[in-house]
Amino acid sequence: MSNPIKKDVTIGDCRLILGDCLEVMPLLGKVDAVVTDPPYGIGEDGAKSASRNKLAKADLYAHKDWDTSTADEAIEMAVNISKNAIVFGGNYYSLPPTSCWLVWDKQNTGDFADCELAWTNLNKAVRRIYWRWNGMIRKGNDVREHPTQKPVGVMEWCINHLPETAETILDPFMGSGTTLVACAKLGRKGIGIELDPDYFEIACKRVREAYAQPDLFVEPPKPAPTQEGMDL
């Protein structure tokens, strides 16, 4: 039997795997949490997503063929091997009832959805974040390299809803690596699986850049007080 892992790269506390998540996940055992944005089966990989953006020319990333159906088997497997789960587009999947949907309000215009929903199995109430992601008018400085890419800030917000004990976070649909970038910035361990070699390389690049930033994990040291500023 051939090895389902085509590439296996460790960057900091993140492990990035090139392969089919249905074949790779059984090799991983249990994880603390899964945070992922799987295909919704609504054709966002094609010209549909590009044609609605009137502010910029469509990018080539919009023409890959991966969003033709939901990934029911993979999501069921991912939820079963994790203690905590956050699944964007969970409203397109047959998942159990939950008290906690995470709502991303994109402050949109046009025919894009106003919000995106993430299903969770967390024991808390519904939560919402406002984070503008309206064509070229976006909060933050994310460079968009995938048609359904989430802002790093939104994924950090999602991860922060997990218990502190959720140290290792799996994203079986890594795409351009946003979940792992958020893990790197928050000091959590991440495992990402991606089937497409191009997006895999983009994810590796983004995670390396995240770890290269000097403001990760800890506050910069405060300057020592001067004699003048000390209480005597």
Protein Blocks (a to p, Z undefined) as FASTA:
>chain_A
ZZfbfbdcdehjbccdeddfklmmmmnopafbdcddddehlopmmmmlmmmmmkbccdfk
lmccfblbccfklmmmmmmmpmbdcdehklmpccdddfbdcdddehighjbdfbdcdddf
bdcdddddddddehjacgdjddcfbfkbccfklmmmmmmmpcfklmbccdfblmnommmm
mmmmnopacddddfblklmmmmmmmmmmmmmpmkgoiacddddddfklpcZZ
